[in-house]
Every structure is written in C-alpha cells, then in structure tokens.
Amino acid sequence: MDASHQRRLRVAIVVTRNLSEHNGRTPILSRIVRSLAEQYEIELLHLPALVETRSIRDSAGALVVWVTSICRGRPLPLQCVLYASPRQCRIIAARVAETACDAVYLDTVRCQQLLRILRRNIPDLHIVTDFDDLMSRRARYLFENRLPFATGHVGRHMPRWLQILSESLLATPIAAYEAITLPAVEDQVVAASDATVLISCADRDQLGTRTSVQTVHAISPAVPTVRPPASDIPPRRFIFIGSDNFVHNRAAIDFLLHTWRAIRPQFTLCIYGRQSRNNLRAAGVHWHGFVENLAEVYQPGSIALVPAMDRGGIKTKVLEAWAWGCPVLCNKAAVEGLAIDNYPFVLPETEWSPLLVDPHGRDWASAAHIGHAFVRDNCSTEAFDHAWQECLQPAARRAMTVAAGQGQIGLHAADQSAAGLASTLARAGR
C-alpha cells in the first residue's frame, strides 16, 4: 500500500481573520479547524491583509498584481487585492511545500492570489476553497440598494480616515466595482480548486448557473442544540444579536429602531453585540453590548428578531436561537437556504407590527419546537465534521480508503490535545 496512505493526512488551513474573535464567520471557521484537527495533522497559517502588515513592500507588490489584472482585462476585486501581497503568499506557499501538506483549505475567495501561486508551484495539491457565502451576490445586493460595502473585520486595522472613505464617500463606487468584478474571480477560483464549499444550497445553486456544479458543495453549519423549548414560559421580551460593524446588521438595527419609535411595542427590545454607533436611542430599546455567555441572550421567554436585509448564506443567528429553544420572528431572506417549510413566523416586515405590539395569543412555543427539531436533525456536529473531513481528503486517498474497507475518513484518531489546538488557534490569531 502507498506510504502516503499509511501516515495521517497533513492539511494546511489558511485563514484571513483572527480566530480568537467570536463574531461573524469566526465561530464556524473555528469549528472547521477543530474538526480537521480531530482527524488530520494540521498546519494553521494566517494570510494577513495589507492593512495588517502595513508594509510598503506588501502594498507595492499587491498594487502591481492589481494593475496587471486590469491590464489583462480581468480586474481583481478590492477584497482580493487586500490579500494579494506576493511576498506573503510566497511565504505561505513555501510553508505548505516545506511541511509536505496533502491538502490546503483556503478561507474565502480573498485567497485567489495565493491559490494561483499554489497551483503554479504544487500543481497536484488538493485545494479546497471555502466561499462561506456568495460574495458577488451580496455585493450586487449592496449596490442595488445603495448600501456601503462594510469593511467588517478588516476595518479595525484601517486608519480611521481610510475606513470613513471606503464606507461613506466611496461606498457606492466600491460596491459597484466589487459587484462587477467578483463573479469572474469566483468562477476562476472554482475552476482552480478541487472543491468549493458554500454554506447555503441556495448560493450553491446560484453559482451553478454560471459554472460547473460538479465540484461545488454546500455544507450547513454545525449548531448543537443546547436547551429544549420551554412550553410553560410566556414571551416577555424581544432580542436581536449582531454587531453593526457588519452592514447587514446595521441595516437590521436601523429597521428595528425605526419600528420601536413608530409603534412602541409593550415588550422591550434587547440588542446584543459590539456597536460602533453610540448615539442611537429609542424608547424600550436596551443595549447590552458583547456578552460571552449566550445563555444571557437566549433567556427563556425571549423572541429573536431577524429582519434579514440581504439574501445569501445562512443566518446562523436563526439556527442559534432555535438551538437555545427560542422562537424566531423573521422574513424570507432569513431562512433562505434552510429546507424548512412549516415554520409559522416567516413573514414580511410589513406584517410584523401586530405581533410586536401584542405577541400574546400566538403559538410561539410550537414554533420554537419546530425550529429546535430542525436544528437537531439538520445541523449536527457529526454531519458537519464528516463532510469537512471528507472534503479535504484528496480523491486518490479517498479511493484507497474505501478500497481498504475503512468505515471512517482517515486511519487514526487525532492525538492533538485541546491545549495544543488552543495554542495553534492563538498563533493563527496573531
């Protein structure tokens, strides 16, 4: 038998963000890291943005890459340019070669330049790119609705003047440029990757209208159920969770504040998550900031509000609320990508007012049970772990595993301790 089959698989995981931050996409990404570490030997690598390194050499190199892409008629999106330093990409590619990795995980389409270098230097390397959601679709939505393309987790590394410039004065041109350039780059990344993963089957199908779906997959997030719904506790408050550093959360918060000012519901609205705007006030709205313990957020009697302003991806806050036994009042965009047809409180925002003014007499407990059962049956950590472990396994090795009659992906259980994994995560977050 091939010696490569005898040893454990080596996987390089390339991330573009700090995994120690518990917001946005990082909880799912951290779960992927843990899942792969349970089965394979992992090498966790961080590809920094230009605003993180603040190196003239990195910026000059990325500028050359960008100008070259424009001259060739295939302009790179700005979010790809931010991670296009040839020097940083070569450092990671050299580390992948040095450690003889069998497979590489790339964090979103932003790693496009690194993907090109890896393909050129190690042609047979098994590469999986995790799109999370379809960024071109979100960019188009932002442009069509005149919303800024928020800098997100990168914004905290930017000088204040640059953040203001990109999110206000140049917001519309940037959103337009990203909407125009992202589709072609996404298609290029799909063509150059052995597998491409999206979190939503709806996004996968959208991408499938442009490119082959043979290597494009959808893997739902892992959301363990925490607490069964409490049938004997009546509703007593509304909650929303999300930082306004992300433009979709900001739009949702603005809608909820406007609603509370207009109709003055009898229940309070508690908003959780880090907020950058400190001058927003409305009667009956309480701000709680970031909290470590989600039990504080999803208290029994809470109804989660998710007025999703953009389609695409999967709104994990919906799944999270159901996992904690809480009902959710949401719109269609909030449940896109979830195969759930019998949930009663999926309504246009124009129909929310009667439920907010007087939530009594509604079967919130039944809705909570439906949502809780959906999470239990469709978002298990076991299915998530198996899907990602199989996705990162090269086809040749997978075929040998099947031929050898193995019932699980890989041959040996991971021997990396929890302390060792924590150390690895910490290094990636630097």
C-alpha positions in Angstrom: 0.0 0.0 0.0 1.2 3.6 -0.8 3.2 5.0 2.1 1.2 8.3 1.9 -1.9 6.2 2.9 -0.1 4.9 6.0 0.5 8.2 7.5 -2.1 10.8 8.7 -3.2 13.4 6.2 -1.5 16.8 6.5 -3.7 19.7 5.9 -2.7 23.4 5.7 -5.5 25.7 6.9 -5.1 29.3 5.6 -7.3 31.9 7.4 -7.6 35.6 6.8 -9.0 36.6 10.2 -8.4 36.4 13.9 -10.0 33.2 15.2 -10.0 34.5 18.8 -12.8 37.0 17.9 -16.2 35.4 18.4 -18.2 37.3 15.8 -19.3 37.0 12.2 -17.8 34.0 10.5 -15.1 33.1 13.0 -17.2 30.6 15.1 -17.9 28.4 12.0 -14.2 28.7 10.9 -13.0 27.7 14.3 -15.3 24.7 14.2 -13.8 23.7 10.8 -10.3 23.9 12.3 -11.3 21.8 15.3 -13.0 19.2 13.0 -9.9 18.8 10.8 -7.6 18.7 13.8 -9.5 15.8 15.2 -8.7 13.7 12.2 -5.6 15.1 10.5 -2.3 16.8 11.2 -3.0 20.5 10.6 -0.8 23.5 9.8 -2.7 26.7 10.7 -1.5 29.7 8.7 -2.6 33.3 8.7 -2.7 35.3 5.4 -2.7 38.9 6.6 -4.3 41.9 4.8 -2.3 44.8 3.6 -3.8 47.0 6.4 -2.5 44.5 9.0 1.1 44.3 7.8 1.3 48.0 6.7 4.3 47.1 4.7 5.3 49.2 1.8 6.7 46.1 0.1 3.5 44.2 0.5 1.4 47.1 -0.7 3.6 47.8 -3.7 3.5 44.1 -4.7 -0.3 43.9 -4.4 -0.6 47.1 -6.4 1.4 45.5 -9.2 -0.9 42.5 -9.1 -3.9 44.7 -9.3 -2.7 46.9 -12.2 -1.6 43.7 -14.1 -5.1 42.2 -13.6 -6.7 45.4 -15.0 -4.3 45.4 -18.0 -5.3 41.8 -18.7 -9.0 42.7 -18.7 -9.6 40.6 -15.5 -9.6 43.1 -12.7 -9.3 41.8 -9.2 -11.9 42.8 -6.6 -10.5 45.1 -3.9 -11.1 42.5 -1.2 -8.8 40.1 -3.1 -6.2 42.9 -3.6 -6.1 43.3 0.2 -4.7 39.8 0.4 -2.6 39.8 -2.8 0.8 40.5 -1.4 3.1 38.3 -3.5 5.6 38.2 -0.6 3.0 37.0 2.0 1.5 34.5 -0.5 5.0 33.1 -1.3 5.8 32.7 2.4 2.6 30.6 2.9 3.2 28.6 -0.3 6.8 27.8 0.8 5.5 26.6 4.2 2.9 24.3 2.5 5.7 22.8 0.4 8.1 22.6 3.4 5.6 20.6 5.5 4.6 18.4 2.6 0.9 19.1 3.0 -1.5 16.8 1.2 -4.3 19.3 1.1 -5.0 23.0 1.7 -8.0 24.8 3.0 -8.4 28.5 1.8 -10.6 30.9 3.6 -12.9 32.6 1.1 -12.4 34.0 -2.4 -9.9 36.5 -1.0 -7.2 33.9 -1.2 -7.3 34.0 -5.0 -3.7 35.2 -5.5 -2.4 32.5 -3.1 -4.4 29.9 -4.9 -2.7 30.9 -8.2 0.7 30.6 -6.6 -0.1 27.2 -5.1 -1.4 25.9 -8.3 1.8 27.0 -10.2 4.2 25.7 -7.5 2.5 22.5 -6.5 0.1 21.5 -9.4 -1.1 18.3 -7.8 -2.0 19.8 -4.4 -5.6 19.1 -3.3 -7.1 22.6 -2.7 -10.5 23.4 -1.1 -11.8 26.9 -1.1 -14.5 27.8 1.4 -16.6 30.7 -0.1 -18.9 30.7 3.0 -21.5 32.8 1.2 -21.5 34.0 -2.4 -19.9 37.4 -2.1 -20.8 38.5 -5.6 -24.5 38.1 -4.7 -24.1 40.2 -1.6 -22.1 42.8 -3.4 -24.9 43.1 -6.0 -27.5 43.5 -3.3 -25.5 46.2 -1.6 -25.0 48.1 -4.9 -28.6 47.8 -5.9 -29.8 49.1 -2.5 -27.2 51.8 -2.2 -25.6 50.3 0.9 -21.9 50.5 1.7 -19.6 47.5 1.4 -18.7 47.4 5.0 -15.0 46.7 5.9 -16.0 44.2 8.5 -13.2 42.6 10.5 -10.6 44.3 8.3 -11.9 47.8 9.3 -10.3 47.7 12.8 -6.9 47.6 11.2 -7.6 50.5 8.9 -6.7 54.1 9.7 -9.9 56.0 10.6 -9.7 58.2 7.5 -9.5 55.2 5.2 -12.4 53.5 6.9 -14.6 56.6 6.5 -13.5 57.0 2.9 -14.4 53.4 2.0 -17.7 53.2 3.9 -19.1 56.6 3.1 -17.6 58.8 0.4 -16.5 55.9 -1.9 -19.1 53.4 -0.7 -21.2 53.3 -3.8 -18.3 53.1 -6.3 -16.7 50.3 -4.2 -19.9 48.3 -4.0 -20.3 48.7 -7.8 -16.7 47.6 -8.5 -17.0 44.6 -6.3 -20.3 43.6 -7.8 -18.8 43.8 -11.3 -15.5 42.0 -10.6 -16.4 39.3 -8.1 -18.3 36.9 -10.4 -15.4 36.3 -12.8 -13.0 35.8 -9.9 -15.3 33.4 -8.2 -15.5 31.4 -11.4 -11.7 31.4 -11.7 -11.4 30.1 -8.1 -13.9 27.4 -8.7 -12.1 26.2 -11.8 -8.7 26.2 -9.9 -10.0 24.5 -6.8 -10.6 20.7 -6.3 -13.6 21.6 -4.3 -15.5 24.8 -3.5 -17.8 25.0 -0.5 -20.7 27.3 0.3 -22.8 27.4 3.5 -26.1 27.6 1.6 -27.6 25.3 -1.0 -29.3 28.4 -2.4 -26.0 30.1 -3.0 -24.6 26.8 -4.5 -27.4 26.7 -7.0 -26.9 30.4 -7.9 -23.2 29.7 -8.5 -24.3 26.6 -10.5 -25.9 28.8 -13.1 -22.5 30.2 -14.0 -20.1 27.3 -13.6 -20.0 23.5 -13.2 -21.6 22.3 -10.0 -19.6 19.1 -10.0 -17.0 20.4 -7.5 -19.3 22.9 -5.7 -20.8 21.7 -2.4 -23.0 23.1 0.3 -22.1 22.3 4.0 -24.6 23.5 6.6 -23.0 25.0 9.8 -22.8 22.9 13.0 -25.2 24.2 15.6 -25.5 21.9 18.6 -28.9 22.0 20.4 -28.5 23.5 23.8 -31.8 23.7 25.6 -35.3 22.4 24.6 -38.1 25.0 24.3 -39.9 25.9 27.5 -43.7 25.5 26.8 -44.8 26.9 30.1 -43.0 30.3 29.9 -44.8 33.1 28.0 -43.0 35.6 25.8 -41.6 38.6 27.7 -39.0 40.3 25.5 -37.6 40.6 22.0 -33.9 40.2 21.2 -31.5 41.0 18.4 -27.9 39.9 18.3 -25.3 41.3 15.9 -22.5 43.9 15.7 -23.1 47.0 13.5 -19.6 46.6 12.1 -21.4 44.4 9.5 -23.6 46.3 7.1 -26.5 43.8 7.2 -26.7 44.0 11.0 -26.6 47.8 10.8 -29.5 47.9 8.4 -31.5 45.4 10.6 -30.8 47.5 13.7 -31.9 50.7 11.9 -35.2 49.0 10.9 -35.9 47.8 14.4 -35.2 51.2 16.0 -37.5 52.9 13.4 -40.2 50.3 14.2 -39.9 50.7 18.0 -40.1 54.5 17.6 -43.2 54.2 15.4 -45.3 51.6 17.1 -43.9 51.4 20.7 -44.3 47.7 21.4 -45.1 46.7 25.0 -42.1 44.4 25.3 -38.5 45.7 25.4 -36.0 45.0 22.6 -32.6 43.9 23.9 -29.8 44.4 21.4 -26.6 42.4 21.9 -23.2 42.7 20.1 -20.5 45.3 19.8 -21.8 48.6 18.4 -19.8 51.4 16.9 -22.6 54.0 17.0 -23.2 55.3 20.5 -25.8 58.0 19.7 -28.8 55.8 18.8 -31.7 55.8 21.2 -35.3 54.6 21.2 -37.8 54.1 24.0 -38.0 50.4 25.0 -34.6 49.5 23.4 -31.8 48.4 25.7 -28.2 47.9 24.6 -26.2 45.1 26.1 -23.0 45.0 24.1 -21.0 41.9 23.6 -21.6 39.1 26.1 -19.6 35.9 26.5 -22.4 33.7 27.8 -25.2 33.2 25.2 -27.5 32.0 28.0 -27.8 35.7 28.9 -29.0 36.4 25.4 -31.4 33.5 24.8 -33.2 33.6 28.1 -36.5 31.7 28.3 -39.3 33.9 27.2 -37.2 35.6 24.5 -38.3 36.0 20.9 -35.4 36.6 18.5 -36.0 39.1 15.7 -34.2 38.6 12.4 -35.2 41.1 9.7 -32.5 40.0 7.3 -31.8 42.7 4.8 -29.8 40.6 2.3 -30.2 37.2 0.8 -27.3 34.7 0.7 -25.6 32.4 3.1 -27.4 31.0 6.1 -28.3 33.3 9.0 -26.7 31.3 11.9 -28.5 33.6 14.4 -31.7 31.9 13.4 -30.3 28.4 14.0 -28.7 29.6 17.2 -31.9 30.9 18.7 -33.7 27.7 17.8 -30.9 25.6 19.3 -31.4 27.5 22.6 -35.2 26.8 22.5 -36.3 30.3 21.5 -38.8 31.1 18.7 -37.7 33.5 15.9 -39.7 36.1 14.0 -38.1 36.6 10.6 -38.6 37.3 6.9 -37.9 35.0 3.9 -34.4 36.2 3.5 -33.5 35.0 7.0 -34.4 31.4 6.2 -33.2 31.2 2.6 -31.0 28.1 2.3 -32.9 26.3 5.1 -35.2 23.5 4.0 -37.9 24.3 6.4 -41.4 24.9 5.1 -43.6 24.5 8.2 -42.3 27.3 10.3 -45.1 29.8 11.0 -43.3 33.0 11.7 -41.7 33.7 8.4 -43.4 37.0 7.5 -42.7 40.2 5.5 -41.6 43.0 7.8 -44.8 44.9 6.8 -46.8 42.2 8.7 -44.7 42.3 11.9 -46.4 45.2 13.7 -49.4 43.2 15.2 -47.0 40.6 16.5 -44.7 43.2 18.1 -47.5 45.2 19.6 -49.3 42.2 21.1 -47.4 38.9 21.0 -49.8 37.2 23.3 -52.1 34.5 22.0 -49.6 33.3 19.4 -48.2 29.8 19.4 -44.6 30.8 20.0 -43.9 27.5 21.8 -44.9 25.4 18.9 -42.7 27.5 16.6 -39.8 27.0 19.0 -40.3 23.3 18.9 -40.3 23.2 15.1 -37.1 25.2 14.9 -35.4 23.2 17.6 -36.2 19.9 15.8 -34.9 21.3 12.6 -31.5 22.2 14.1 -31.3 18.8 15.9 -32.0 16.9 12.6 -30.0 19.0 10.1 -27.2 20.8 11.9 -25.4 18.1 13.9 -21.7 18.5 14.6 -21.2 14.9 13.4 -22.5 15.5 9.9 -20.5 18.8 9.7 -17.3 17.2 10.8 -17.7 14.2 8.5 -18.5 16.5 5.5 -15.4 18.7 6.0 -13.0 15.8 6.7 -14.1 14.1 3.5 -13.9 17.3 1.5 -10.3 17.9 2.5 -9.3 14.3 1.6 -7.7 14.0 -1.9 -9.7 11.8 -4.3 -6.9 9.3 -4.7 -6.5 8.8 -1.0 -10.3 8.6 -0.5 -10.5 5.9 -3.1 -7.7 3.9 -1.3 -9.6 4.3 2.0 -12.8 2.9 0.5 -10.8 0.1 -1.1 -9.2 -0.8 2.2 -12.7 -1.1 3.7 -12.3 1.8 6.2 -15.6 3.0 7.6 -14.4 6.4 8.5 -12.3 9.1 6.9 -8.6 8.5 7.7 -7.0 5.8 9.7 -6.0 7.1 13.0 -7.7 9.3 15.7 -6.1 12.6 16.3 -3.7 12.8 19.2 -3.6 16.6 19.3 -4.6 17.7 22.8 -7.1 20.5 23.5 -4.2 22.6 24.8 -2.2 22.1 21.6 -5.1 23.1 19.5 -5.8 26.2 21.6 -2.1 27.2 21.1 -2.5 26.7 17.4 -5.6 28.9 17.3 -3.8 31.6 19.3 -0.9 31.6 16.8 -3.2 32.0 13.9 -4.9 34.9 15.6 -1.8 37.0 15.9 
